[in-house]
Amino acid sequence: MSLTVEQILALPGLEAMALRAGARQCHRSVRWSYVAENEGIADWVMGGELVFVTGINLPRDEANLLRLVREGERCAIAGLVILTGEAFIRRIPASVVALAEALGVPLIEQPYALKMVIVTHLIGTSLVQMAQVRRSRHDILGQLLSGDYPGLAIVRQRAAHLQVPLDGPRRVLVMRLSNQAAVFAHSPPPEAERQLQHCRQALEDQLEAWNNAHPLPLPVVSQGDLLVLLLAGDLDPRSQLAPLYRDLLGMSAPMTLFMGLSTVVHDPGQYRQALGEARQALEVAEQLRPAHGFCDFNELGVLRLLQAIPDRRIIDTFVRQTLGPLQEPGRKQPQTLLHTLDALLQENGNALKAALRLGIHRNTLNQRLQRIEQLSEQSLDDPLFRMNASVALLVWRMAEAQLQDRP
């Protein structure tokens, strides 16, 4: 848990500060505050700062304020605070507000009547307090994930004091940025390192915001090159993680992001086991590269065997030979037969349940099943064909880019 722009605006004593733009990025973590004394800020910030612009020592016209917004977005600052009043910057130009909104830079207006010494003291004190709480919470979760803790009773006492909800079923989600070489290949090492750290921080902030929108959230934990989340056990991976992955993938380019998900555990003493499962699932995801970006440990039985095949072309050939005849590119829905076969196998061969799953009439299903047997030259009563089709469909589902477009 970090101190965010939104939380700073809610601090007692800072009610006079008003958000003017960039509300969608108010979940950004604030690393520290910085008062801009130069025309630009690019050479003076490292990312994560809440930058204050007073206009006292340097005139700030509209062009300069626009420049600060652009540089702030490039440098990944947490937000930009502009002091307004009669003496220096009378108001924030509409063009500056519009640019900040377009770039997603939180833009805050602070009246000169609110003294900077009060503002910086409140923010600094809150940052220190939040950092201490954050370290303690991460320490608890880190011990549970590593299995290195003095005893569950002590851990539970600390967790209760720090309001860390450990009770209830959980699933561990791990994610890792792959292809970091793409960043270092196109930028000098200092710039590449800055981009990498900014990307990791942006991902962590987005994950914190997403996680906090769900019941009983726990802090995001960083372990080496992994980001670890402990999710509620009733989470639906397909409907909830796929949209999250799409959002995070857009933030991580040119790198690639993959995720692994554990089974459900019911006790914090099992977090270490769940982390191991999630890491195994992550390795399979990085090997097979599913379109939705994650692999569930519950599906690893066959996938772990497929992962051991060094040449991916062998897997692709198997899928093409098994399912290729069922794809009909000339039709409006070219993959209808694949979805039909998938539904039938998912329902263990129960045609009535398969028709209900697909939302079609039983006669329509029977027509499709006849066509599947005709095109594949296989019998759906053949257990070997059903097994091969189940494995091929599992790989196909992972590689299917439009998971939601099933008829």
C-alpha positions as CSV (number, residue, x, y, z in Angstrom):
1,M,0.0,0.0,0.0
2,S,1.4,3.4,-1.1
3,L,0.4,7.0,-0.5
4,T,-1.4,8.0,-3.7
5,V,-2.3,11.3,-5.2
6,E,-5.9,10.7,-4.2
7,Q,-4.9,10.0,-0.6
8,I,-2.9,13.2,-0.4
9,L,-5.8,15.2,-1.6
10,A,-7.8,13.7,1.3
11,L,-5.3,14.6,4.0
12,P,-6.8,16.8,6.8
13,G,-5.6,20.3,6.2
14,L,-5.3,20.1,2.4
15,E,-8.9,20.5,1.6
16,A,-8.2,23.7,-0.3
17,M,-6.2,21.8,-2.9
18,A,-8.4,20.8,-5.9
19,L,-8.0,18.3,-8.7
20,R,-8.4,19.9,-12.1
21,A,-7.4,17.1,-14.5
22,G,-6.0,13.6,-14.6
23,A,-8.5,11.9,-12.2
24,R,-8.0,8.5,-13.9
25,Q,-4.4,8.5,-12.8
26,C,-4.9,9.5,-9.1
27,H,-3.9,6.0,-8.0
28,R,-0.3,6.9,-8.8
29,S,2.1,6.4,-5.9
30,V,3.9,9.6,-4.6
31,R,7.5,9.0,-3.9
32,W,8.3,12.5,-2.6
33,S,7.5,16.2,-3.2
34,Y,9.6,18.5,-5.3
35,V,9.4,22.3,-5.9
36,A,10.3,23.2,-9.4
37,E,12.9,26.0,-9.6
38,N,13.9,25.7,-13.3
39,E,12.2,26.2,-16.6
40,G,11.9,22.5,-17.1
41,I,11.8,19.5,-14.7
42,A,13.1,16.6,-16.9
43,D,16.7,16.9,-15.5
44,W,15.5,17.2,-11.9
45,V,13.0,14.4,-11.3
46,M,13.3,10.6,-11.2
47,G,9.7,9.7,-11.4
48,G,7.0,9.5,-8.8
49,E,7.4,13.0,-7.5
50,L,4.5,15.4,-6.7
51,V,5.9,18.5,-8.5
52,F,5.0,22.0,-7.1
53,V,5.1,25.0,-9.4
54,T,5.0,28.4,-7.6
55,G,6.0,31.0,-10.2
56,I,7.8,32.9,-7.4
57,N,11.4,32.6,-8.7
58,L,10.6,32.1,-12.4
59,P,7.8,33.5,-14.5
60,R,5.4,30.7,-15.6
61,D,3.5,31.6,-18.7
62,E,1.1,29.3,-20.6
63,A,3.8,27.8,-22.8
64,N,6.0,27.0,-19.9
65,L,3.2,25.3,-18.0
66,L,2.4,23.2,-21.1
67,R,6.0,22.2,-21.2
68,L,6.0,21.1,-17.6
69,V,2.9,18.9,-18.2
70,R,4.6,17.2,-21.2
71,E,7.9,16.7,-19.3
72,G,5.9,15.4,-16.3
73,E,4.2,12.8,-18.4
74,R,7.5,11.7,-20.0
75,C,9.2,11.5,-16.6
76,A,6.3,9.7,-15.0
77,I,5.8,12.1,-12.1
78,A,2.9,11.4,-9.8
79,G,1.2,14.7,-10.3
80,L,1.7,18.5,-10.9
81,V,0.6,21.1,-8.4
82,I,0.2,24.7,-9.6
83,L,-0.1,27.5,-7.0
84,T,-2.5,30.2,-8.1
85,G,-3.3,33.6,-6.7
86,E,-3.0,37.3,-7.4
87,A,0.8,37.6,-7.1
88,F,2.3,35.2,-9.6
89,I,0.2,32.5,-11.5
90,R,-3.3,34.0,-11.5
91,R,-5.1,30.9,-13.0
92,I,-4.3,27.7,-14.8
93,P,-4.9,28.1,-18.5
94,A,-7.6,25.9,-20.0
95,S,-5.1,24.5,-22.5
96,V,-2.9,23.3,-19.6
97,V,-5.9,21.6,-18.0
98,A,-6.9,20.0,-21.3
99,L,-3.3,18.7,-22.0
100,A,-3.0,17.2,-18.5
101,E,-6.4,15.5,-19.0
102,A,-5.3,14.1,-22.4
103,L,-2.0,12.8,-21.1
104,G,-3.4,11.5,-17.8
105,V,-1.2,13.7,-15.6
106,P,-3.0,14.6,-12.3
107,L,-3.2,18.4,-12.2
108,I,-3.9,20.0,-8.8
109,E,-4.6,23.7,-8.1
110,Q,-3.3,25.0,-4.7
111,P,-4.2,28.6,-3.5
112,Y,-1.2,30.7,-2.4
113,A,-3.1,31.2,0.9
114,L,-2.3,27.6,1.8
115,K,1.3,27.8,2.9
116,M,3.9,25.5,1.3
117,V,5.5,24.7,4.6
118,I,2.1,23.3,5.8
119,V,1.6,21.3,2.6
120,T,5.1,19.8,2.5
121,H,5.0,19.0,6.2
122,L,1.7,17.1,6.0
123,I,2.8,15.2,2.9
124,G,6.2,14.4,4.2
125,T,4.9,13.1,7.5
126,S,2.2,11.0,5.8
127,L,4.8,9.6,3.4
128,V,7.1,8.5,6.3
129,Q,4.2,7.0,8.2
130,M,2.9,5.2,5.1
131,A,6.3,3.9,4.3
132,Q,6.7,2.3,7.7
133,V,3.3,0.7,7.5
134,R,4.0,-0.5,4.0
135,R,7.3,-2.1,5.0
136,S,5.6,-3.9,7.9
137,R,2.8,-5.2,5.7
138,H,5.2,-6.3,3.0
139,D,7.3,-8.0,5.6
140,I,4.3,-10.1,6.9
141,L,3.3,-11.2,3.4
142,G,6.9,-11.8,2.3
143,Q,7.5,-14.1,5.3
144,L,4.3,-16.0,4.5
145,L,5.2,-16.3,0.8
146,S,8.7,-17.5,1.6
147,G,7.6,-19.8,4.4
148,D,10.2,-18.1,6.7
149,Y,8.2,-16.8,9.7
150,P,8.4,-17.4,13.5
151,G,4.9,-18.9,13.8
152,L,1.4,-18.3,12.5
153,A,0.2,-17.0,15.8
154,I,2.7,-14.2,15.8
155,V,2.1,-13.4,12.1
156,R,-1.7,-13.3,12.7
157,Q,-1.2,-10.9,15.7
158,R,0.9,-8.5,13.5
159,A,-1.5,-8.8,10.7
160,A,-4.5,-7.9,12.9
161,H,-2.6,-4.9,14.2
162,L,-1.7,-3.7,10.7
163,Q,-5.1,-4.5,9.3
164,V,-3.8,-7.1,6.9
165,P,-6.8,-9.5,6.2
166,L,-5.4,-13.0,6.1
167,D,-8.6,-15.0,6.7
168,G,-10.5,-16.5,3.8
169,P,-9.5,-18.3,0.6
170,R,-6.8,-16.8,-1.6
171,R,-5.1,-17.4,-5.0
172,V,-1.6,-16.2,-5.7
173,L,-1.1,-14.3,-9.0
174,V,2.5,-13.6,-10.1
175,M,3.6,-11.6,-13.1
176,R,6.9,-10.8,-14.8
177,L,8.0,-8.4,-17.5
178,S,9.6,-10.4,-20.3
179,N,11.8,-9.2,-23.2
180,Q,13.5,-6.5,-21.1
181,A,16.3,-6.7,-23.7
182,A,14.1,-4.7,-26.1
183,V,14.4,-1.7,-23.8
184,F,18.1,-1.9,-23.5
185,A,18.6,-2.5,-27.2
186,H,17.2,0.9,-28.2
187,S,18.3,3.1,-25.3
188,P,21.6,3.8,-23.4
189,P,21.8,1.8,-20.1
190,P,20.9,4.8,-17.8
191,E,17.8,5.7,-19.9
192,A,16.8,2.0,-20.3
193,E,17.0,1.5,-16.6
194,R,14.9,4.6,-15.9
195,Q,12.3,3.3,-18.4
196,L,12.3,-0.2,-16.8
197,Q,11.8,1.2,-13.3
198,H,9.1,3.6,-14.4
199,C,7.3,0.8,-16.1
200,R,7.5,-1.4,-13.0
201,Q,6.2,1.4,-10.8
202,A,3.3,2.1,-13.2
203,L,2.4,-1.5,-13.3
204,E,2.5,-1.8,-9.5
205,D,0.3,1.4,-9.1
206,Q,-2.2,0.0,-11.6
207,L,-2.3,-3.4,-9.8
208,E,-2.8,-1.7,-6.5
209,A,-5.7,0.3,-7.9
210,W,-7.3,-2.8,-9.5
211,N,-6.7,-4.9,-6.4
212,N,-8.2,-2.2,-4.1
213,A,-11.4,-2.3,-6.1
214,H,-12.0,-5.9,-4.9
215,P,-13.0,-7.2,-1.5
216,L,-10.3,-7.7,1.2
217,P,-7.3,-6.5,-0.8
218,L,-3.8,-7.2,0.2
219,P,-0.7,-5.1,-0.9
220,V,1.2,-6.0,-4.1
221,V,4.5,-7.6,-3.1
222,S,7.7,-7.3,-5.2
223,Q,9.9,-10.4,-5.1
224,G,12.9,-10.0,-7.3
225,D,11.6,-9.6,-10.9
226,L,8.1,-10.8,-9.8
227,L,5.0,-8.8,-8.8
228,V,2.9,-10.9,-6.5
229,L,-0.8,-10.5,-5.6
230,L,-2.9,-12.4,-3.2
231,L,-6.4,-12.5,-4.7
232,A,-9.7,-13.5,-3.3
233,G,-10.4,-17.2,-3.8
234,D,-13.6,-16.6,-5.7
235,L,-12.0,-14.6,-8.5
236,D,-13.1,-15.6,-12.0
237,P,-9.8,-15.7,-14.0
238,R,-11.4,-15.5,-17.4
239,S,-13.7,-12.5,-16.8
240,Q,-11.5,-10.5,-14.5
241,L,-7.8,-11.2,-15.3
242,A,-8.1,-11.0,-19.1
243,P,-9.2,-7.3,-19.1
244,L,-6.5,-6.5,-16.5
245,Y,-3.9,-8.1,-18.7
246,R,-5.0,-6.0,-21.7
247,D,-4.6,-2.8,-19.7
248,L,-1.2,-3.8,-18.3
249,L,0.1,-5.0,-21.6
250,G,-0.5,-1.5,-23.1
251,M,1.6,0.0,-20.3
252,S,4.5,-2.5,-20.6
253,A,5.4,-2.1,-24.3
254,P,7.9,-2.9,-25.9
255,M,8.2,-5.5,-23.1
256,T,5.8,-8.4,-22.7
257,L,3.9,-9.4,-19.6
258,F,2.9,-12.8,-18.5
259,M,1.0,-14.1,-15.4
260,G,0.6,-17.3,-13.5
261,L,-2.3,-18.2,-11.1
262,S,-2.3,-20.7,-8.3
263,T,-5.0,-23.0,-7.0
264,V,-7.1,-21.8,-4.0
265,V,-5.6,-22.1,-0.6
266,H,-7.5,-21.6,2.7
267,D,-4.8,-20.8,5.2
268,P,-1.9,-18.3,5.2
269,G,0.4,-21.1,6.0
270,Q,-0.2,-22.4,2.5
271,Y,0.9,-19.1,0.7
272,R,4.3,-20.6,0.0
273,Q,2.8,-23.6,-1.7
274,A,0.5,-21.3,-3.7
275,L,3.4,-19.1,-4.8
276,G,5.2,-22.2,-6.1
277,E,2.1,-23.2,-8.1
278,A,1.8,-19.7,-9.5
279,R,5.5,-19.6,-10.6
280,Q,5.0,-23.0,-12.4
281,A,2.0,-21.6,-14.2
282,L,4.0,-18.4,-15.1
283,E,6.7,-20.5,-16.7
284,V,4.2,-22.3,-18.8
285,A,2.6,-19.0,-19.8
286,E,6.0,-17.6,-20.9
287,Q,6.6,-20.8,-22.9
288,L,3.3,-21.2,-24.6
289,R,2.5,-17.4,-24.8
290,P,-1.4,-17.5,-24.4
291,A,-3.2,-14.5,-26.0
292,H,-4.9,-13.7,-22.7
293,G,-1.5,-13.6,-21.0
294,F,-2.0,-15.9,-18.0
295,C,-1.9,-19.6,-17.2
296,D,-4.0,-21.2,-14.4
297,F,-2.2,-24.0,-12.4
298,N,-5.5,-25.9,-12.5
299,E,-4.9,-26.4,-16.3
300,L,-1.2,-27.5,-15.9
301,G,-1.7,-31.3,-16.1
302,V,-1.4,-31.5,-19.9
303,L,0.3,-28.1,-20.4
304,R,3.3,-29.2,-18.3
305,L,3.8,-32.0,-20.7
306,L,3.5,-29.7,-23.7
307,Q,5.9,-27.3,-22.1
308,A,8.6,-30.0,-22.1
309,I,8.4,-30.2,-26.0
310,P,11.3,-28.0,-27.1
311,D,10.0,-27.3,-30.6
312,R,6.8,-25.3,-30.5
313,R,6.2,-26.2,-34.2
314,I,5.4,-29.8,-33.1
315,I,2.5,-28.5,-30.9
316,D,1.3,-26.2,-33.7
317,T,1.3,-29.1,-36.2
318,F,-0.6,-31.3,-33.8
319,V,-3.3,-28.6,-33.3
320,R,-3.5,-27.9,-37.0
321,Q,-3.9,-31.6,-37.9
322,T,-6.5,-32.2,-35.2
323,L,-8.6,-29.1,-35.5
324,G,-7.7,-27.6,-38.9
325,P,-10.4,-29.5,-40.9
326,L,-13.0,-27.9,-38.5
327,Q,-12.2,-24.3,-39.4
328,E,-14.3,-23.0,-42.2
329,P,-12.8,-19.7,-43.4
330,G,-15.5,-19.2,-46.0
331,R,-18.3,-18.9,-43.4
332,K,-19.4,-15.9,-41.4
333,Q,-18.4,-17.7,-38.2
334,P,-15.4,-19.7,-39.3
335,Q,-14.7,-21.2,-35.8
336,T,-18.3,-22.3,-35.0
337,L,-17.4,-26.0,-35.2
338,L,-14.4,-25.6,-32.9
339,H,-16.6,-23.8,-30.3
340,T,-19.2,-26.6,-30.7
341,L,-16.7,-29.4,-30.2
342,D,-15.2,-27.5,-27.2
343,A,-18.6,-27.1,-25.6
344,L,-19.4,-30.8,-26.1
345,L,-16.1,-31.9,-24.5
346,Q,-16.4,-29.4,-21.7
347,E,-19.8,-31.0,-20.9
348,N,-18.3,-34.5,-20.9
349,G,-20.2,-35.4,-24.1
350,N,-23.6,-34.4,-22.8
351,A,-25.2,-32.9,-25.9
352,L,-28.1,-31.3,-24.1
353,K,-25.8,-29.4,-21.7
354,A,-23.6,-28.5,-24.7
355,A,-26.6,-27.0,-26.5
356,L,-27.5,-25.0,-23.4
357,R,-23.9,-23.8,-23.1
358,L,-23.9,-22.6,-26.7
359,G,-27.5,-21.2,-26.6
360,I,-28.6,-23.2,-29.6
361,H,-31.4,-25.7,-30.3
362,R,-30.6,-29.4,-29.9
363,N,-31.2,-30.1,-33.6
364,T,-28.7,-27.4,-34.5
365,L,-26.2,-29.0,-32.3
366,N,-26.8,-32.4,-33.9
367,Q,-26.3,-30.9,-37.3
368,R,-23.0,-29.4,-36.3
369,L,-21.8,-32.6,-34.7
370,Q,-22.5,-34.5,-37.9
371,R,-20.5,-31.9,-39.8
372,I,-17.6,-32.3,-37.3
373,E,-17.5,-36.0,-37.9
374,Q,-17.7,-35.5,-41.7
375,L,-14.9,-33.0,-41.9
376,S,-12.6,-34.6,-39.4
377,E,-13.3,-38.1,-40.6
378,Q,-13.4,-39.1,-37.0
379,S,-16.1,-40.5,-34.7
380,L,-17.1,-38.5,-31.6
381,D,-17.5,-41.9,-29.9
382,D,-13.8,-42.6,-30.4
383,P,-12.1,-41.9,-27.0
384,L,-8.7,-41.3,-28.7
385,F,-10.2,-38.6,-30.9
386,R,-11.9,-37.0,-27.9
387,M,-8.6,-37.0,-26.0
388,N,-6.6,-35.5,-28.9
389,A,-9.3,-32.9,-29.5
390,S,-9.4,-31.9,-25.8
391,V,-5.6,-31.3,-25.8
392,A,-5.7,-29.5,-29.1
393,L,-8.6,-27.3,-27.9
394,L,-6.8,-26.5,-24.7
395,V,-3.8,-25.1,-26.7
396,W,-6.2,-23.4,-29.1
397,R,-8.1,-21.6,-26.3
398,M,-4.8,-20.3,-24.9
399,A,-3.8,-18.9,-28.4
400,E,-7.3,-17.6,-29.2
401,A,-7.1,-13.8,-29.4
402,Q,-10.8,-13.1,-29.2
403,L,-11.9,-15.2,-26.2
404,Q,-15.2,-13.4,-25.9
405,D,-16.4,-13.9,-29.5
406,R,-17.9,-17.3,-29.0
407,P,-21.3,-17.9,-30.6
